[in-house]
Amino acid sequence: MRHSIIAGKPEILSGSLIHGSKESPFYFPLHQHELNGEIFLITEGEGEFRVDGRFYRAKAGSLLMYNRGIWHEERSTSDKFAAVYVAYAGLQLQGMPADCLSSAAQPAMLELGEHFLPVKKLFVDMIEEWSSPLPESAFVANGLLHALTGRLARLLHYSAADQVKKRPHKETVHLARRYMEENYPFDVTLETLASLTYTNPYHFIHVFKAETGMSPIQYLIRYRIEVAKQYLASTRLPMAEIAEKVGYKSETYFQNLFKKTTGMSPGKYRTAAGGKE
């Protein structure tokens, strides 16, 4: 079973979208929450925040973490300001106090960068479910909170090397196979597959062959030929078009590869399969 730093899952206590303007800026004076933690994401504009005695200038994409009992002050500084927050209880990370997402040694603000949009979507979907009167809305909202805290815990407490070490071989191969199965019409390179699975090319080839009994390029060829068989048996598409659909610009190369792989030409396979001429 894969290791997790999360020992206790949080539950939502409250949450909402927040807006500020030049005429009515967002502001909360210095305060703390003795029985819960909060996560606060800025989605538009800028603000100034004081958390546990440290000052932060924040902007869209900045995430503030208010651990339980931490004093904090919040203020918008731009004409337009938008944010979303969730208050939670029950979070327990290994070796840390209850309802603390970040450690005491870490900054209370995290710049999400490339993770901003997916984290924002989790936030917005979570608050929408939490506010919904539909059945199971609280269950769905808490599930989204679990996904959110898991994603943030990964960013805060795991290095890239940790994530590579914890990726089992079966998952590595599954990701690569799925990528090839969905992108076979395009140029699929070894470098792309290695990058996708957070491995180096040499190690990736070794893992893939150990799990499947074939190299990645052999798997890609076999899959492309299987797709070609489907087109040959069920369509009237000309050979050149089928070749292009399965990732080969040369009809001649495709025909030779098909015959080498299956033992018969594409035309003979179409006839034998009862395909449409």
C-alpha positions as CSV (number, residue, x, y, z in Angstrom):
1,M,0.0,0.0,0.0
2,R,1.3,3.4,-0.9
3,H,2.5,5.6,2.0
4,S,0.5,8.7,2.9
5,I,1.3,11.6,5.1
6,I,-2.4,12.2,5.7
7,A,-3.6,10.3,8.8
8,G,-6.9,12.0,9.3
9,K,-9.2,13.5,6.6
10,P,-10.7,16.9,7.1
11,E,-14.4,17.9,6.9
12,I,-15.8,21.2,5.8
13,L,-17.2,23.6,8.4
14,S,-17.8,26.6,6.1
15,G,-16.7,28.1,2.9
16,S,-17.6,30.8,0.3
17,L,-16.5,33.0,-2.5
18,I,-15.2,36.4,-1.4
19,H,-15.2,39.7,-3.3
20,G,-13.7,43.2,-2.6
21,S,-13.8,46.5,-4.5
22,K,-12.3,49.9,-4.3
23,E,-15.4,51.2,-2.6
24,S,-15.8,48.1,-0.3
25,P,-12.4,46.4,0.2
26,F,-12.1,43.0,1.8
27,Y,-10.8,43.2,5.3
28,F,-10.7,41.0,8.4
29,P,-8.8,42.3,11.5
30,L,-6.3,40.2,13.4
31,H,-8.0,37.0,14.6
32,Q,-7.5,33.3,15.1
33,H,-9.6,30.1,15.0
34,E,-9.1,27.9,18.0
35,L,-10.9,24.8,16.7
36,N,-10.3,24.7,12.9
37,G,-7.9,25.6,10.1
38,E,-8.6,27.5,6.9
39,I,-7.3,27.6,3.4
40,F,-7.6,30.8,1.4
41,L,-7.0,31.2,-2.3
42,I,-6.8,34.5,-4.2
43,T,-8.3,34.2,-7.6
44,E,-8.2,37.9,-8.7
45,G,-6.4,41.0,-7.5
46,E,-3.9,41.5,-4.7
47,G,-3.8,41.7,-0.9
48,E,-1.7,42.0,2.2
49,F,-1.7,39.3,4.8
50,R,-0.1,38.9,8.2
51,V,0.1,35.3,9.4
52,D,1.7,34.2,12.6
53,G,3.7,37.5,12.8
54,R,5.0,37.3,9.2
55,F,3.9,39.7,6.4
56,Y,2.9,38.5,2.9
57,R,2.0,40.3,-0.3
58,A,-0.3,38.0,-2.2
59,K,-1.8,38.0,-5.7
60,A,-4.0,35.7,-7.9
61,G,-2.5,32.2,-7.6
62,S,-1.4,32.8,-4.0
63,L,-2.7,30.3,-1.4
64,L,-2.7,31.3,2.3
65,M,-2.8,28.5,4.9
66,Y,-4.1,29.4,8.4
67,N,-3.3,26.5,10.6
68,R,-5.5,26.1,13.7
69,G,-4.8,28.7,16.4
70,I,-2.6,30.9,14.1
71,W,-3.3,34.6,14.3
72,H,-3.9,36.3,10.9
73,E,-5.0,39.5,9.4
74,E,-6.4,39.9,5.8
75,R,-6.7,42.9,3.6
76,S,-7.3,43.5,-0.2
77,T,-5.2,46.2,-1.8
78,S,-6.5,46.2,-5.4
79,D,-9.6,47.8,-6.9
80,K,-10.9,44.3,-7.8
81,F,-10.4,41.4,-5.5
82,A,-11.8,37.9,-5.4
83,A,-10.9,34.8,-3.3
84,V,-12.4,31.6,-2.1
85,Y,-11.9,30.0,1.3
86,V,-12.8,26.8,3.2
87,A,-12.7,26.3,7.0
88,Y,-12.1,22.7,8.0
89,A,-11.5,20.4,11.0
90,G,-10.2,16.9,11.3
91,L,-7.1,17.1,9.2
92,Q,-4.2,15.2,10.7
93,L,-0.8,15.0,9.0
94,Q,1.8,12.6,10.3
95,G,4.0,14.2,13.0
96,M,2.1,17.6,13.0
97,P,-0.6,19.2,15.2
98,A,-4.2,18.8,14.3
99,D,-5.6,21.0,11.5
100,C,-2.2,22.1,10.3
101,L,-1.6,21.8,6.6
102,S,1.9,23.4,6.6
103,S,4.6,23.0,9.2
104,A,5.8,25.7,11.5
105,A,9.0,26.0,9.5
106,Q,7.2,26.6,6.2
107,P,5.8,29.9,4.9
108,A,2.1,30.4,5.4
109,M,1.8,31.3,1.7
110,L,2.3,29.0,-1.3
111,E,2.5,30.3,-4.9
112,L,0.7,27.7,-7.0
113,G,2.0,28.6,-10.4
114,E,1.1,25.9,-12.9
115,H,-1.2,24.3,-10.2
116,F,-3.4,27.4,-9.8
117,L,-6.1,26.5,-12.3
118,P,-6.7,22.9,-11.1
119,V,-6.6,24.0,-7.5
120,K,-9.0,26.8,-8.2
121,K,-11.4,24.4,-9.9
122,L,-11.3,22.1,-6.9
123,F,-12.1,25.1,-4.6
124,V,-15.0,26.4,-6.8
125,D,-16.6,23.0,-7.3
126,M,-16.3,22.3,-3.6
127,I,-18.0,25.5,-2.5
128,E,-20.7,25.0,-5.2
129,E,-21.4,21.5,-3.8
130,W,-21.3,22.7,-0.2
131,S,-23.9,25.4,-1.0
132,S,-26.1,23.1,-3.0
133,P,-29.4,21.7,-1.7
134,L,-29.0,18.5,-3.8
135,P,-28.7,15.1,-2.1
136,E,-25.2,14.0,-1.1
137,S,-23.8,17.5,-1.7
138,A,-21.9,17.5,1.6
139,F,-20.4,14.1,0.8
140,V,-19.3,15.3,-2.6
141,A,-17.9,18.6,-1.2
142,N,-15.9,16.7,1.4
143,G,-14.6,14.4,-1.2
144,L,-13.4,17.5,-3.2
145,L,-11.8,18.8,0.0
146,H,-9.9,15.5,0.5
147,A,-8.6,15.8,-3.1
148,L,-7.6,19.4,-2.5
149,T,-5.7,18.8,0.8
150,G,-4.1,15.7,-0.8
151,R,-2.9,17.8,-3.7
152,L,-1.6,20.6,-1.4
153,A,0.1,18.1,0.9
154,R,1.9,16.7,-2.1
155,L,3.2,20.2,-3.1
156,L,4.1,21.1,0.5
157,H,5.6,17.9,1.8
158,Y,7.0,15.8,-1.1
159,S,9.9,16.4,-3.4
160,A,9.8,15.4,-7.1
161,A,12.3,12.6,-6.1
162,D,9.8,11.3,-3.5
163,Q,7.0,11.1,-6.1
164,V,9.3,9.2,-8.5
165,K,10.3,6.7,-5.8
166,K,6.6,6.1,-4.9
167,R,5.4,5.4,-8.4
168,P,5.1,1.7,-8.8
169,H,6.1,0.0,-12.1
170,K,2.6,-1.0,-12.9
171,E,1.4,2.6,-12.7
172,T,4.4,3.8,-14.8
173,V,3.5,1.3,-17.6
174,H,-0.2,2.0,-17.4
175,L,0.4,5.8,-17.9
176,A,2.7,5.1,-20.8
177,R,0.3,2.6,-22.5
178,R,-2.6,4.9,-22.0
179,Y,-0.7,7.8,-23.5
180,M,0.2,5.7,-26.6
181,E,-3.4,4.3,-26.9
182,E,-4.8,7.9,-27.0
183,N,-2.0,9.6,-29.0
184,Y,-0.9,6.9,-31.5
185,P,-1.8,9.1,-34.6
186,F,0.9,11.6,-33.5
187,D,4.7,11.5,-33.0
188,V,5.2,9.5,-29.8
189,T,8.8,9.8,-28.6
190,L,10.7,7.9,-25.9
191,E,11.5,11.3,-24.3
192,T,7.8,12.2,-24.1
193,L,7.0,8.9,-22.4
194,A,9.9,9.1,-20.0
195,S,8.9,12.7,-19.0
196,L,5.3,11.7,-18.6
197,T,6.3,8.9,-16.1
198,Y,9.0,10.9,-14.4
199,T,11.8,8.5,-15.3
200,N,14.8,8.6,-17.5
201,P,14.6,6.9,-21.0
202,Y,16.9,4.0,-20.1
203,H,15.0,3.2,-16.9
204,F,11.6,3.6,-18.6
205,I,12.5,1.1,-21.3
206,H,13.7,-1.4,-18.7
207,V,10.6,-1.1,-16.6
208,F,8.2,-1.2,-19.6
209,K,9.9,-4.3,-21.1
210,A,9.9,-6.0,-17.7
211,E,6.1,-5.4,-17.3
212,T,5.0,-6.1,-20.9
213,G,7.6,-8.3,-22.5
214,M,8.2,-5.8,-25.3
215,S,9.8,-2.4,-25.8
216,P,7.7,0.8,-25.9
217,I,8.2,1.1,-29.7
218,Q,7.1,-2.5,-30.2
219,Y,4.0,-1.8,-28.2
220,L,3.2,1.3,-30.2
221,I,3.6,-0.5,-33.5
222,R,1.4,-3.4,-32.4
223,Y,-1.3,-1.0,-31.2
224,R,-1.2,1.0,-34.4
225,I,-1.6,-2.2,-36.4
226,E,-4.6,-3.2,-34.3
227,V,-6.2,0.1,-35.0
228,A,-5.5,-0.3,-38.7
229,K,-7.2,-3.7,-38.6
230,Q,-10.3,-2.0,-37.3
231,Y,-10.3,0.5,-40.1
232,L,-9.6,-2.2,-42.7
233,A,-12.4,-4.4,-41.5
234,S,-15.1,-1.8,-41.1
235,T,-14.5,1.0,-43.6
236,R,-13.8,1.8,-47.2
237,L,-11.0,4.2,-46.4
238,P,-8.0,4.1,-48.8
239,M,-4.7,2.7,-47.5
240,A,-3.0,6.1,-47.5
241,E,-5.7,7.5,-45.3
242,I,-5.6,4.6,-42.9
243,A,-1.8,4.9,-42.8
244,E,-2.1,8.5,-41.8
245,K,-4.8,7.8,-39.2
246,V,-2.5,5.4,-37.4
247,G,0.6,7.6,-37.4
248,Y,2.4,6.8,-40.6
249,K,2.9,9.4,-43.4
250,S,4.2,6.9,-45.9
251,E,1.7,4.4,-47.3
252,T,4.5,2.2,-48.5
253,Y,6.1,2.1,-45.1
254,F,2.7,1.3,-43.5
255,Q,2.0,-1.5,-45.9
256,N,5.4,-3.1,-45.4
257,L,5.1,-2.8,-41.6
258,F,1.6,-4.3,-41.6
259,K,2.8,-7.3,-43.6
260,K,5.9,-7.7,-41.4
261,T,3.7,-7.6,-38.3
262,T,0.7,-9.7,-39.4
263,G,2.1,-11.9,-42.2
264,M,-0.2,-10.5,-44.8
265,S,-0.7,-7.3,-46.7
266,P,-3.4,-4.8,-45.6
267,G,-5.4,-5.6,-48.7
268,K,-5.4,-9.3,-48.0
269,Y,-6.3,-8.7,-44.4
270,R,-9.3,-6.5,-45.5
271,T,-10.5,-9.3,-47.8
272,A,-10.1,-12.0,-45.2
273,A,-11.9,-9.9,-42.6
274,G,-14.8,-9.3,-44.9
275,G,-14.0,-5.6,-45.0
276,K,-15.7,-3.1,-47.3
277,E,-13.9,-2.6,-50.6
